Amino acid sequence: MNIDFTFLNKYYMFFINGTKNTIIISIFTVLIGVILGTFLALMKLSKNKILKSIASSYIEFIRGTPVMVQMFIIYYGMNLGLPDYVAGIVTLSINSSAYVAEIIRAGIQAVDKGQMEAARSLGMSHKMAMRYIIIPQAFKNILPALGNEFITVIKESSIVSVIGIPELMYNADTVRGNTFMPFAPLIVAAFIYFVLTFTLSKVVGRVERRMRAGD
Amino acid sequence: MIDVIALEKKFGKNTVLKNINVNIKKGEVVVVIGPSGSGKSTFLRCLNLLEVPTKGKIIFEGTPITDSKVNIDLHRQKMGMVFQQFNLFPHMTVLENITLAPVRVKKVPKEEAERTAMRLLRRVGLEDKADSYPSKLSGGQKQRVAIARALAMEPDVMLFDEPTSALDPEMVGEVLDVMKELAADGMTMVVVTHEMGFAREVGDRIIFMSDGEIIEEGTPEEIFVNPKHSRTRDFLGKVL
């Protein structure tokens, strides 16, 4: 098979801009997802039954429905008049927060229960113990999984192309339409996605190894 | 100092402690012995409410701490606890482990807390380990740091939950020595242990528990030499 990549001379900016947008969308999604996810995780771990059931239902519902459906509900269904970008980031953040919440909850619960007891036996409040003893240790469990979530978000962000946000997937498709080339632009997009995620997974791996060395 | 009145603890339908009545006086060393699963650890953990009793009262220095209106954090500051699994904070150095609670909870100035910590480390013979992380210490060293950490809060009573059970045999002695010194200094102590030698030598009073009940209590002499109850005799026959 002979694939011709000369179209890149004319269209390379589409890919560069698309990649830029993909990265921006992913970073915002991860940031907002982590903040939301932290609250959800704390709600799910709290003793308050109402908070707990709100968080659990949210997490189950979001994880149990396709992100495409979620996006259409937010973008078309709710008709909030959000700019496309915002709607895209909101959807992805809401989606990611459910997964992040589970990552954080698991990370906190993985800390030995004797740690909380020791902290409380010294007269620390629950809040203090969480802050000084549990969260710092949970962080070590959470960080690598969070890196993997970032990778997932980069890949899943391609879905917002459907509502016309010019990120990598959308732009690759535009190039496809302009050049009447069915195949090559997608290969370029796939390659860029792979470079992004592969680099990130190497970074995560390194961080993980360094943290384990600290033990 | 601690009054335990009609204490009962259930885990689901399972009754672990029944009608426990104990009075612990200031300066007294009370050693709790008994077979595994007899409820000794649960009893100890009820004293600082790490386990919440199902029924009954615990009165600590005049305050009924089992009362839900009482801020237990304040009273726990006065009750040091040492765990079987040490439970040192692995992400902190030895010095930070010891100073954390005094600085954060009692708002002791950091420098003063560090001076106290170093004094306590000298007392348990580990001043050279101040900047080490717990993972670099042996079991016996960890437990001695854990004792220093509890002492840093200047507690009125120390609770020991099988402090030597997770140790290699050659390290048991160093921890027991620290505990003996503490007892000699007049610290009020409640010790759950399988170390009968320690119980006999250091205990002012021995409590023998079995199946969630106090079967017999008395001086080491009374319990070890002339146990009244057949279950006490059975148990001692097996462990001595």
Contacts between the chains, C-beta under 8 A, distances in Angstrom:
chain1	res1	chain2	res2	distance
A	112	B	85	7.9
A	112	B	87	7.5
A	114	B	83	6.1
A	114	B	85	5.3
A	114	B	87	4.0
A	115	B	87	6.1
A	115	B	89	6.7
A	117	B	50	5.5
A	117	B	83	7.0
A	117	B	87	6.5
A	118	B	81	7.7
A	118	B	83	6.4
A	118	B	87	3.7
A	118	B	88	7.6
A	118	B	89	7.3
A	118	B	146	7.9
A	119	B	89	7.8
A	119	B	101	7.9
A	120	B	50	6.9
A	120	B	73	7.7
A	120	B	76	6.6
A	121	B	48	6.0
A	121	B	50	6.6
A	121	B	76	5.9
A	121	B	79	7.4
A	121	B	80	7.5
A	121	B	81	3.9
A	121	B	83	8.0
A	121	B	150	7.6
A	122	B	76	7.0
A	122	B	77	7.3
A	122	B	80	7.9
A	122	B	100	7.7
A	122	B	101	3.8
A	122	B	105	6.7
A	122	B	149	7.3
A	122	B	150	7.3
A	122	B	153	5.9
A	123	B	73	5.2
A	123	B	74	7.0
A	123	B	76	4.5
A	123	B	77	3.4
A	123	B	101	6.3
A	123	B	105	4.8
A	123	B	106	7.8
A	123	B	153	6.4
A	124	B	73	7.0
A	124	B	101	6.3
A	124	B	104	6.9
A	124	B	105	5.8
A	125	B	73	5.3
A	128	B	104	6.1
A	128	B	105	7.2
A	132	B	100	6.3
A	132	B	104	6.6
A	133	B	89	5.7
A	136	B	91	5.2
A	137	B	89	8.0
A	137	B	90	7.0
A	137	B	91	5.6
A	140	B	91	7.9
A	215	B	90	7.3
A	215	B	135	6.2
